[in-house]
Amino acid sequence: MIQHMLPLPCVDCGRPVLPEQTWHVGHIMPAALGGENTLENCGPSHGRCNVKAGGRIGARMSNTRHRTEGDMREW
């Protein structure tokens, strides 16, 4: 259904997502950061942008966890 509404801006980079491109449904506010799985919080995302954004968020969460665990070992 959304395919018929393209081009729309990518929720990650803002450039147009064209119907012939590979695209994902992306979160405007990432789920990992508290965003909800609602239509209002979703939109088209270039495949590469969506995977790249998820990798950055995952790394940030993982690095934060490792720093916290490292701080605990120092006690």
N, C-alpha and C positions, 0 to 999 in steps of 0.2 A: 504494500500500500504506500509506504513512504517513498518507494522507488519512483512513483509517478509525480512526487512533489520535488524531486531533485532537479536542479542544484539547490542545495542549502549549505550554509556555512558549517564547517567541521567544528565540533564542540571543543577540539583540542587546539587547532592551529588557526581557525577562522577562515581559511581558504575554502572555496566552493568544493563540495563533494558532488561529482558528476555521476550520472546514472551508469556510465560505462566503467567506472572505477570500482575497485574492490573497497568495500566499506563495511564498517561494523556499527552497531548501536552502542554509542558511548554515553557515559554519564557526564553531565555538566558539573555536578559536585560528585567526585568519585565516591563510590560506595565504601571504599576503605577509609574514607575520611568523614563518614557519616551521611553521605548522600543516600537518598531513598531510591528504590526501584519503582519510580512513577513515570508516567509519560511526560510530566512537566520537567523532570530531571534528566531526560534522555534526548538524544539527537544523533544525527549521523556523524561518523568519524572516519577519516581515512583509515584503512587497515593498519598502515605503518604508524600513524599517529596514535592510534588506540593501543597498540602493543607497546610502543615506546613509553607512553604515559603510564601504563600499568607497571612497566619495569622500573620507572623512576619511583613510583609510589611504593612498590614492593621493596626496593632497595632502601628507601628512607625508613620504612617500618622495621626492616631487618637490622639496619645499622643502629637504629635507636634501641632496639632490644639488646643488641650486642653491647652497646655502651652501658646500658643499665645493668646487665649481667656482670660486666667488667667492674663497674663501680661496687657492686655487691661483694665481689671477691676481695676487694681491697680492705673490707671491714674485717 
